[in-house]
Amino acid sequence: QVQLVESGGGLVQPGGSLRLSCAASGISFNVYTLSWYRQAPGKQRELVATITPGGSVRYLDSVKGRFTISRDIGGNTGGLQMHSLNVEDTAVYYCNGKQFYPARDYWGQGTQVTVSS
């Protein structure tokens, strides 16, 4: 059974940092593309960052230079290091593992990130 479990969310002041983690069981991020999405209240879910099994990374323009996506060597844990957080980063952050062939798509339950003074 595949399970993705996020952790590390919380309340942080503007300008602060947080690190999110995604613990995977049943899949490896060395085989699956790891992505972080977020969804703010009243908004659509948006793709924040992606790292492919080959190591290619992409970021949402508004987080470039502030967020860093990563995975551990074993592919069992993904991370999202977030710096210089601002109120617009407030959202529920979701971990996603995706394989394109055969098609597989797994989501975590989400972790709340709140940036507020």
Backbone as a ProteinNet text record, in pm:
[ID]
protein_1_A
[PRIMARY]
QVQLVESGGGLVQPGGSLRLSCAASGISFNVYTLSWYRQAPGKQRELVATITPGGSVRYLDSVKGRFTISRDIGGNTGGLQMHSLNVEDTAVYYCNGKQFYPARDYWGQGTQVTVSS
[TERTIARY]
84.9	0	88.8	57.8	136.5	83.3	175.8	137.5	239	189.8	273.5	227.7	321.5	287.2	373.2	306.4	376.8	392.5	495.9	516.5	596.9	600.2	683	608.8	480.1	405.2	389	336.8	314.8	295.6	305.7	290.7	428.4	452.9	582.2	559.2	646.3	636.6	688.3	640.9	695	847.4	911.1	1056.5	1117.7	1036.7	1086.5	1102.6	1142.6	1169.7	1097.9	1067.7	1013.4	1068	1075.3	1111.7	1002	945.4	844.9	911.6	859.4	907.3	790.7	821.7	722.6	782.2	729.5	776.6	694.8	764.5	696.4	714.5	607.8	614.8	543.6	605.4	547.2	593.1	655.9	713.4	847.4	923.9	1050.9	1053.2	1101.1	1113.9	1233.7	1303.7	1405	1341.3	1215.2	1140.4	1021.4	963.1	847	890.4	823.2	842.8	780.6	859.2	811.9	770.8	652.6	607	545.1	554.5	483.6	381.9	258.8	150.6	105.1	32.5	-29.6	-165.8	-249.7	-382.6	-418.6	-437.3	-478.4	-630.7	-688.8	-835.9	-893.2	-991.8	-1057.9	-981.4	-868.1	-786.2	-767.8	-729.8	-702.1	-567.3	-556.9	-429.2	-327.7	-205.4	-102.3	25.7	97.4	223.6	332.9	400.9	504.5	643	671.2	803.9	797.4	888.3	895.1	1039.7	1065	1194.9	1170.2	1228.2	1209.1	1308.5	1286.5	1383.9	1524.2	1529.6	1659	1723.7	1649.4	1705.9	1669.9	1589.7	1548.3	1449.6	1466.2	1378.9	1311.1	1191.9	1117.2	1046.5	1031.1	965.6	861.9	762	668.3	747.6	719.8	799.8	806.6	697.3	693.4	775.4	822	902.2	1047	1080.6	1218.3	1313.6	1422.9	1521	1489.2	1367.9	1329.3	1304.9	1254.2	1221.2	1319.8	1348.2	1432.8	1369	1348.4	1293.3	1407.9	1387.7	1494.5	1435.8	1521.2	1484.3	1610.9	1590.9	1708.9	1762.3	1880.6	1946.1	1861.9	1798.5	1716.7	1583.9	1547.6	1421	1299.1	1321	1208.7	1150.5	1226.5	1181.1	1203.9	1100.9	1113.7	1109.6	1164.5	1167.1	1135.3	1092.4	1074.4	1121.9	1239.3	1293.4	1240.9	1182.6	1120.6	1182.3	1231.9	1290.3	1213.2	1235.2	1175.8	1026.2	960.6	817.6	739.7	634.3	545.5	401	311.3	172.8	108.5	158.3	103.4	141.3	234.1	272.5	181.4	92.3	0	-90.5	-90.5	-168.2	-152.8	-232.3	-207.4	-114.5	-5.5	94.1	79.8	79.1	58.9	180.3	215.5	318.9	251.9	314.9	261.6	372.5	341.4	432.1	364.4	431.2	368	462.1	405.4	475.2	389.6	455.7	380.6	351.5	439.8	413	464.2	376.6	231.2	188.6	74.9	27.5	-8.2	58	30.1	40	-47.9	-53.8	-97.3	-11.2	-40	-24	-111.4	-111.3	-100.9	-37.8	-40.5	-164.8	-177.1	-296.5	-286.2	-166.2	-147.5	-99.8	-26.1	19.2	0.7	-50.4	-83.9	39.7	60.9	163.9	93.9	114.3	53.8	163.7	166.9	265	189.9	219.9	146.5	228.1	210.4	277.1	185.6
-118.9	0	124.3	217.4	338.8	443.4	508.7	615.8	727.6	849.7	968.7	1049.5	1083.4	1154.9	1280.4	1395.2	1522.4	1561	1637.2	1693.5	1821.8	1899.3	2018.6	2149	2143.8	2267	2335.9	2457	2530.3	2677	2752.7	2898.4	2962.4	3053.6	3121	3267.1	3352.2	3495	3524.4	3630.9	3670.2	3683.1	3631.7	3630.1	3505.2	3423.4	3302.8	3187	3073.9	2952.8	2833.3	2739.4	2610.1	2503.9	2383.3	2270.3	2165.7	2132.7	2027.7	1896.6	1788.9	1656.4	1570.7	1476.9	1382.7	1242.8	1166.2	1029.1	935.5	862.8	773.1	628.2	553.2	408.4	345.9	243.8	175.8	226.6	342.7	395.7	459.8	486.6	556.1	678.9	788.6	909.8	902.2	791.7	767.7	710.3	670.6	616.2	705.7	764	850.6	996.7	1078.7	1223	1275.6	1350.6	1413.3	1556.7	1592	1729.7	1778.3	1907.4	1974.7	2069.1	2057.5	2146.3	2222.6	2329.9	2400.9	2453.2	2468.9	2522.2	2618.8	2744	2846.6	2852.6	2904.8	2914	2990.4	2931.5	2997	2995.2	2925.7	2921.4	2778.7	2765.9	2634	2583.7	2451.6	2391.5	2426.6	2462.4	2498.5	2420.4	2395.1	2321.9	2416.4	2378.6	2463.1	2422.3	2293.3	2245.5	2099	2060.3	1922.5	1880.3	1755.1	1695.5	1559	1537	1410.9	1306.1	1180	1077.4	1107.5	1176.1	1212.7	1332.2	1398.4	1511.1	1647.5	1653.6	1784	1848.5	1976.7	2048.1	2164.7	2194.8	2310.3	2374	2505.6	2579.7	2676.6	2699.3	2807.6	2937.8	3027.7	3150.2	3225.7	3228	3309.8	3251.4	3127	3067.6	3046.3	3075	3057.5	3139.3	3075.5	3142.9	3139.6	3097.3	3090.3	2946.5	2863.1	2724.4	2630.3	2519	2415.9	2280	2207.1	2072	1972.2	1863.2	1765.1	1626.9	1527.9	1393.1	1329.2	1231.2	1167.5	1062.5	1012	918.9	794.6	748.5	628.2	648.3	774.6	803.9	785	771.9	746.6	872.6	979.6	1104.6	1220.6	1300.1	1422.1	1541.2	1651.4	1770.6	1895.8	1998.3	2130.2	2230.7	2287.2	2390.4	2524.8	2599.1	2725.9	2838.7	2938.8	3057	3182.5	3287.6	3418.5	3406.2	3336.7	3313.5	3443.7	3453.4	3568	3519.9	3612.5	3574	3503.6	3534	3468.7	3320.9	3278.7	3137.3	3055.6	3120.8	3050.2	2958.6	2831.6	2732	2596.9	2502.1	2362.6	2308.2	2249	2195.3	2043.4	1993.5	1851.9	1792.5	1675.4	1596.7	1505.8	1493	1408.8	1323.5	1196.8	1106.5	1056.4	1072.2	1036.9	954.6	852.8	772.8	777.5	793.5	813.6	683.2	581.9	454.3	342.2	253.2	270.9	389.6	445.2	565.5	537.4	612.8	605.5	746.2	777.6	913	903.6	949.6	938.2	1073	1095.3	1222.5	1199	1293.5	1296.1	1368.9	1377.5	1436.1	1587.5	1640.6	1785.1	1831.6	1940.7	2003.2	2154.5	2214.2	2357.3	2440.9	2538.4	2640	2774.5	2841.8	2972.3	3074	3177.1	3284.1	3407.2	3446.7	3557.7	3619.5	3749.6	3818.1	3821.8
0	0	0	-89.1	-100.3	-3.1	62.8	154.3	147	139	145.5	266.1	351.8	474.2	484.4	480.4	492.5	639	665.6	797.9	784.5	892.4	893.6	877.3	852.3	840.1	973.4	968.9	1092.2	1068.2	1175.3	1171.8	1174.9	1083.5	1076.8	1042.8	1091.1	1061.5	921.3	861.5	730.1	735.7	633.1	629.4	687.9	750.4	814.4	719.1	777	699.1	758.9	672.1	712.7	619	670.5	585.5	594.6	479.4	471.1	431.5	485.2	449.2	402.6	315.1	264.4	275.5	368.2	386.8	300.3	214.3	121.3	162.4	155	171.2	51.9	-4.2	-118.6	-253.7	-255.9	-379	-346.2	-451	-434.7	-524.4	-470.6	-551.6	-645.5	-644.2	-746.5	-872.6	-860.5	-974.2	-1007.9	-906.2	-921.9	-920.4	-998.8	-992.6	-863.8	-788.2	-665.3	-695.2	-653.9	-669.1	-538.6	-518.5	-410	-472.8	-428.3	-468.2	-344.5	-369.1	-257.9	-299.7	-200.3	-225.2	-114.3	-153.4	-59.2	-57.6	48.7	56.7	-61.8	-126.4	-237.6	-368.1	-369.4	-490.9	-538.5	-664.4	-719.2	-669.1	-666	-630.7	-738.6	-695.3	-792.7	-766	-874.2	-866.2	-817.6	-713.1	-653.5	-701.2	-698.4	-735	-773.5	-862.3	-911.3	-924.7	-892	-920.3	-982.7	-1099.8	-1170.8	-1121	-1154.4	-1116.4	-1170.6	-1284.9	-1341.3	-1275.2	-1187.4	-1113.3	-1167.5	-1272.2	-1324.6	-1228.3	-1207.4	-1113.8	-1184.4	-1139.6	-1187	-1069.2	-1077.3	-970.2	-1025.4	-944.6	-969.2	-965.7	-1057	-1066.6	-933.9	-861.9	-739.9	-625.3	-639.5	-532.3	-572.8	-698.1	-743.1	-658.1	-617.8	-535.2	-387.3	-353.3	-211.3	-165.6	-255.4	-221.3	-290.4	-224.7	-282.6	-258.5	-367.5	-357.1	-354.3	-283	-271.4	-243.8	-254.5	-211.3	-154.4	-68.3	-10.9	-107.9	-79.7	-171.6	-192.9	-89.1	-99.5	-169	-188.5	-255.8	-168.7	-37.7	51.1	112.9	105.6	167.3	72.7	56	-21.3	71.3	25.2	107.7	27.6	98.3	39.5	142.1	116.1	203.5	156.4	248.9	213.6	295.1	225.9	290.2	248.8	323.7	290.9	266.1	355	338.1	351.2	274.1	283.1	293.3	319.9	348.5	229.7	108.4	-10.5	-19.3	62.6	66.5	157.8	227.1	315.2	234.1	270.3	195.6	263.1	217	249.1	141.5	184	92.5	83.9	-39.1	-64.7	-136.7	-96.2	-162	-265.1	-380.1	-486.9	-545.4	-567	-636.7	-762	-876	-1002.2	-1088.6	-1149.1	-1248.7	-1375.2	-1488.2	-1611.5	-1684.3	-1669.5	-1734.7	-1648.9	-1598.7	-1601.9	-1516.7	-1548.8	-1481.7	-1336.7	-1248	-1105.9	-1049.8	-956.2	-902.8	-757.1	-666.5	-524.5	-456.1	-355.8	-283.5	-133.3	-67.7	76.3	125.1	255.5	314	327.6	311.5	318.6	454.2	453.5	577.2	563.5	668.4	664.2	690.3	604.1	624.4	634.5	745.1	766.9	794	710.5	727.7	776	897.4	957.5	1069.8	1085.7	1196.7	1318.3
[MASK]
+++++++++++++++++++++++++++++++++++++++++++++++++++++++++++++++++++++++++++++++++++++++++++++++++++++++++++++++++++++

